[in-house]
Amino acid sequence: MLSEQTLRDALEETIQVLERTRRSFKSRELGQLRRRLIDLLEQLETDAGEKEED
């Protein structure tokens, strides 16, 4: 089964690649995807923080 940490690491790596290549590939869709992935990663971190408080 996929762990949350593995998912976070994959999201962070994907976001970094999209940020590094954003000037090479001027795509609105890739920019939107990058922002959605950042939002998803932030939500995962928020959810993880709430779990720790319980």
NORPEGI-V948631 format. One record per backbone hydrogen bond with DSSP energy under -0.5 kcal/mol. NH is the residue of the N-H (numbers start at 1). CO is the residue of the C=O. Records with the same first field share a line. If there is no record, write none. Layout:
BEGIN
NH: CO, CO
END
This chain:
BEGIN
7: 3
8: 4
9: 5
10: 6
11: 7
12: 8
13: 9
14: 10
15: 11
16: 12
17: 13
18: 14
19: 15
20: 16
21: 17
22: 19
24: 21
25: 21
26: 24
27: 25
31: 27
32: 28
33: 29
34: 30
35: 31
36: 32
37: 33
38: 34
39: 35
40: 36
41: 37
42: 38
43: 39
44: 40
45: 41
46: 42
47: 43
48: 44
49: 45
50: 46
51: 47
52: 48
53: 49
54: 50, 51
END
